[in-house]
Amino acid sequence: TQDAKLELEVGLRYDYIYQQVYKWLNRRYIAPEFVYNNFSGSIGAIYKPTETLTARINYGNAWRPPNVSELFSDGVHHGAAAVEIGDTNLVAEKAHNTILGVDFVNDNWLIQTEVYYNHINNFIYLKPSLPATLTIRGAFPTFRYEQVNAAFTGIDFKAAYRIFKFLSWKGKASFLRAY
């Protein structure tokens, strides 16, 4: 049989997440509830014009709700030796990702290149906050969970050359720009 020159793939997914947190606040328990739901999906194509050359393109969207630490942190994170402060108003991140790739493979060479762009709405991150928090143990850097629209752009390159059956050379390089 002859291999297909073009392959198409599509995926769709639905997620529903329910979180309830029990927290001691002002000498009583509170139990806020959080409900998140959304669709994720992807569409892609692989084109193989020759035995040695392959081109790929993929678009996908995904999401991630804030986790309990991002919502409710309120004190020293002992592993990081820093104060982290959560925000119960955070909303889910939503990402749109596009990848273009080209592969060249023959008996001795493997060359792969991928270019990608990932835009994330409401990206959750720890933002440094001044002043530092003073405790009886000293001063701790302070960080607050916040959201911003972010973009990640990059290129990955990989090459390998078989010199002999028992000896080969491999190299990789990546460039990433995040804003």
C-alpha positions in Angstrom: 0.0 0.0 0.0 1.1 3.5 -0.7 1.4 5.9 2.3 -1.0 8.8 2.4 0.5 12.2 1.6 -1.9 14.2 3.7 -3.3 13.4 7.1 -5.8 15.5 9.0 -6.7 15.3 12.6 -9.3 17.0 14.8 -10.0 16.8 18.5 -12.6 18.2 20.8 -12.9 18.0 24.6 -15.2 19.4 27.3 -14.2 19.8 30.9 -16.3 20.6 34.0 -14.4 21.3 37.3 -16.1 21.9 40.7 -14.0 23.1 43.7 -15.2 23.7 47.2 -12.7 25.1 49.7 -13.1 25.1 53.5 -11.3 28.0 55.1 -11.1 29.4 58.6 -11.8 33.2 58.4 -12.7 35.6 61.2 -13.4 32.8 63.7 -15.7 30.8 61.4 -15.5 28.5 58.5 -16.4 29.6 55.0 -16.9 27.3 52.1 -16.8 29.1 48.8 -17.6 27.1 45.7 -16.0 27.5 42.2 -17.3 26.1 39.0 -15.3 26.1 35.8 -16.2 24.6 32.4 -15.0 25.0 28.9 -14.3 23.3 25.5 -10.8 22.6 24.2 -9.9 21.5 20.7 -7.3 21.1 18.1 -7.0 20.7 14.3 -3.9 19.7 12.5 -2.5 18.5 9.2 0.6 16.5 8.2 1.8 16.7 4.6 4.5 14.3 3.3 5.4 15.4 -0.3 8.4 13.0 -0.4 9.8 10.0 1.6 12.3 12.4 3.3 10.3 15.6 3.9 7.3 16.1 6.2 5.5 19.4 7.0 3.1 19.8 9.9 0.7 22.5 11.1 -1.5 22.5 14.2 -3.8 24.9 15.9 -5.2 24.2 19.4 -7.1 26.0 22.1 -7.0 25.0 25.8 -7.9 26.4 29.2 -6.8 26.0 32.8 -8.7 27.2 35.9 -6.9 28.7 38.8 -5.9 26.1 41.4 -6.6 26.4 45.1 -3.1 27.8 45.9 -3.5 30.6 43.4 -6.8 31.5 44.9 -6.2 31.2 48.6 -2.4 31.4 49.4 -1.9 33.8 52.2 1.5 33.4 53.9 5.0 32.1 53.8 5.7 29.4 51.2 8.4 27.5 53.0 9.8 25.8 50.0 10.3 29.2 48.2 11.1 31.3 51.3 8.6 33.9 50.1 5.2 35.2 50.9 2.5 34.3 48.4 -0.9 36.0 48.3 -3.7 34.5 46.3 -6.7 36.2 44.7 -10.2 34.6 44.7 -11.2 36.8 41.7 -8.9 34.9 39.3 -10.6 33.5 36.2 -9.6 30.6 33.9 -6.7 31.0 31.5 -7.5 30.5 27.8 -4.7 29.6 25.4 -4.5 29.6 21.6 -1.5 27.8 20.2 -0.2 27.5 16.6 2.7 25.3 15.5 4.4 24.9 12.1 7.0 22.2 11.7 9.2 20.7 9.0 11.2 17.4 9.2 13.9 16.1 6.9 14.9 12.5 7.5 17.2 10.2 5.3 19.7 7.4 6.0 22.2 9.7 7.7 20.4 13.0 8.6 17.5 14.1 10.8 16.7 17.8 10.8 13.6 19.1 12.5 12.4 22.7 12.9 9.3 24.0 14.7 8.0 27.5 15.0 5.2 28.3 17.4 3.1 31.1 18.8 1.0 30.7 22.0 -1.3 33.5 23.2 -2.8 33.1 26.7 -5.6 35.3 27.9 -5.6 35.8 31.7 -2.2 34.1 32.2 -1.8 33.5 36.0 1.6 34.4 37.4 3.3 35.5 40.6 4.0 39.2 40.5 6.7 40.6 42.9 5.1 43.1 45.4 6.8 45.7 47.5 7.6 46.1 50.3 8.9 42.7 51.6 6.9 41.1 54.4 8.5 41.4 57.8 8.1 38.6 60.3 9.9 37.5 63.4 12.0 35.3 61.2 13.1 38.2 59.0 12.1 39.8 55.7 10.5 37.7 53.0 10.0 38.7 49.4 6.3 39.0 48.6 4.5 37.9 45.5 0.8 38.2 44.5 -1.0 36.0 42.0 -2.2 38.2 39.2 -3.4 37.8 35.6 -2.2 39.3 32.3 -2.5 38.5 28.6 0.7 36.8 27.5 2.4 35.7 24.3 5.0 33.0 23.9 6.8 32.8 20.5 9.7 30.5 19.7 11.6 28.2 17.4 13.1 24.8 18.1 15.8 23.2 16.0 17.1 19.6 16.2 19.7 18.0 14.0 21.4 14.6 14.1 24.0 13.0 11.8 25.0 9.3 11.8 28.7 9.2 11.2 29.0 5.4 11.7 26.5 2.8 12.9 28.0 3.2 16.4 28.7 6.9 16.4 26.4 9.9 15.7 26.3 13.6 16.3 23.2 15.4 17.8 22.5 19.1 18.4 19.5 21.0 19.6 18.7 24.7 19.9 15.7 26.6 21.2 14.7 30.3 21.2 11.8 31.5 23.3 10.4 35.0 23.7 7.7 35.6 26.2 5.8 38.8 26.7 
